[in-house]
Amino acid sequence: MATTVFTLSSQLAEDLLAAWTSGDAARVQGELRRSMSVPAGTDDVGEEERRHLLKAVAERMRKSGDVFRKQDPVLEVCARLLEHLVE
């Protein structure tokens, strides 16, 4: 049986997705700030790469302005990347 290891990047990605799907703009902004301020340094190279990806996604979402726009291809990619980080 495989053991699931929860990393900081996966937890932050999950929290950001939950905030986003809740429709609560203030909560999304808080999670974007948390995701962008995650420390990059870790002994795990894979986790370090996931943290860099999380930061980049959060920064792109923040720059997009309205994260609740419908049918925005950039935000759709952001959602897919966050889902990947959660897995």
C-alpha positions in Angstrom: 0.0 0.0 0.0 1.4 3.4 -1.0 1.7 6.1 1.6 0.6 9.6 0.7 3.0 12.3 1.7 1.5 15.7 2.1 3.9 18.5 1.3 3.7 22.2 2.0 3.2 22.8 -1.7 0.4 20.3 -2.0 -1.4 21.7 1.1 -1.1 25.3 -0.1 -2.3 24.3 -3.6 -5.3 22.5 -2.1 -6.1 25.5 0.2 -5.9 27.9 -2.8 -8.2 25.7 -4.9 -10.7 25.5 -2.1 -10.7 29.2 -1.7 -11.1 29.7 -5.4 -14.0 27.3 -5.7 -15.7 28.9 -2.7 -16.0 32.2 -4.6 -14.7 34.1 -1.6 -12.5 36.9 -3.1 -10.9 37.8 0.3 -10.1 34.2 1.0 -8.5 33.8 -2.5 -6.4 36.9 -1.9 -5.2 35.5 1.4 -4.3 32.1 -0.1 -2.5 33.8 -3.0 -0.4 35.8 -0.5 0.4 32.5 1.4 1.3 30.7 -1.8 3.5 33.5 -3.0 5.4 33.7 0.3 6.2 30.0 0.7 9.9 29.6 1.4 11.7 28.0 -1.6 14.4 26.2 0.4 14.0 22.6 1.2 16.2 19.5 1.2 13.8 17.8 -1.3 14.6 19.0 -4.9 11.1 17.8 -6.1 9.4 19.8 -3.4 11.5 22.9 -4.2 10.4 22.7 -7.8 6.7 22.3 -6.8 7.1 25.4 -4.5 8.5 27.4 -7.5 5.6 26.2 -9.6 3.1 27.1 -6.9 4.5 30.6 -6.6 4.5 31.1 -10.3 0.8 30.0 -10.6 -0.2 32.2 -7.6 1.6 35.2 -9.1 -0.1 34.7 -12.5 -3.5 34.4 -10.8 -2.9 37.6 -8.8 -1.8 39.5 -12.0 -4.9 38.3 -13.8 -7.1 40.6 -11.7 -10.5 38.9 -11.6 -9.8 35.2 -10.8 -13.5 34.4 -11.2 -13.7 35.2 -14.9 -15.4 32.5 -16.9 -13.7 30.8 -19.8 -10.3 32.3 -19.2 -7.7 29.9 -20.7 -4.9 31.2 -18.5 -7.0 30.6 -15.3 -8.0 27.1 -16.6 -4.3 26.3 -16.9 -3.7 27.6 -13.4 -6.5 25.4 -12.1 -5.0 22.3 -13.8 -1.5 23.0 -12.4 -2.9 23.5 -8.9 -4.8 20.2 -9.2 -1.6 18.5 -10.3 0.2 19.9 -7.2 -2.5 18.6 -4.9 -2.1 15.0 -6.3 
